[in-house]
């Protein structure tokens, strides 16, 4: 019986260690991404428009790191929250944007050209 109790305690410690470490390092519990006292929704990333599809409501961006999602820089296509967000954008335009994980899809929730 003592052996089973010891195994259960050891298992609980092993399973909780990554979360304790993440909290100690200033990371959020659920996603293990950096936490911010200002709020993650305020973070904007830099990008360059590579392709626009206003019919589908998507934009392809070559982007820098997306800190709020823990994602490195790369080129990928994103849906936008509202197709009207694509108005005034053009291929080659430098932009600042914010994206959020919405279910299984990373969606642009804010995008603005950089002058």
N, C-alpha and C positions, 0 to 999 in steps of 0.2 A: 504494500500500500504506500509506504514511504517513497519507494522508487517511482511509482506513478505520479505522486504529488510533485516530486523533484523534476520529473520530465515535463509535467504540465507547466510548472513555474519557469523552467528553462525555455520552453517553447514560447511562452508569453513574452519573456524578455527578448528573445530573438526577433519575434514578430514586431515588437514595439520599438526596437532600437532605431530603425530608419526614421520613424516619425519623430522620435525624441531628438535625433540629430538634426532633422529638417527644421524643427521648431527652434532649436538652439542656434541654427545658422540664419534665422530670420526668414524662414520659408513657410508657406502656408501648409496646413495639415493635409488637405485633400489631394491637391495636385502636385505637391512638392515643388512649387514654383516660387520665385522670390515674392515675398510679401512687401507691401508698401503702405506707409502711413498715409500717403496721399491718395491711394486708391488706384487700382490697375486700370480702370476705365479712362484715366487721364493720360495714359501713355500713348504717344503717337510714334509711328515708325516712318522711316523715309523709304520712298520707292520711286520707280520710273515706270510710266505706263508703256507696256509693250503691245497690248492689244485691247480693243474695246468691242463688246458685243451688247449693244443696247437692247436688242430684241430678247436676248437670254438674261440680260441684267448681270453680266459678268465683266470683270476687268482682269487682265493679266498684268502682274506687276513683277519687276525685278526689284526685290526689296531687301533692306538690311534686316538686322535682327528684330524680331517681334518679342520684346522682353516680357510682355504680359502673357504670352503664350509659351515662353521658353523655346522659341523657334529661331534657328539661325537664319541668316540671309540666304535667299534662293529666288528663283523665278517660278511663279505659280499663278493659276487663275483662281479668282474668288468671286462668289456671288456678292452683290451689294444688297443691303437691307431694303433700299428703295431705288428703283431704276432711275429716278430723277437725279440721283447722286452722280450719274455719269455725264450729265449735261455740263458743257463747258470744259470737259477733259478732252485731250487729244493724245495720240500716240507720240511718245517722246517726252511728254510733260513730266516734270518732277512734282511729286506729291508728298504730302504727309497724310497718314491714314491710321485708323484704329480698327482692329479686327477682334472679334470675339468668337469663341467656340459656342456654336448654337446647335446642340444635339451632336450629330456626326459631322457637321459642316462648319468650317471657319468662314465667317461672314464679315464683310466690311461694313462697319456701322457708322464710320465717318471718314470722309476723304476730301482733301482740299488741295488745289494747286499751290505750289510754292513759287513765289515771284522772284 
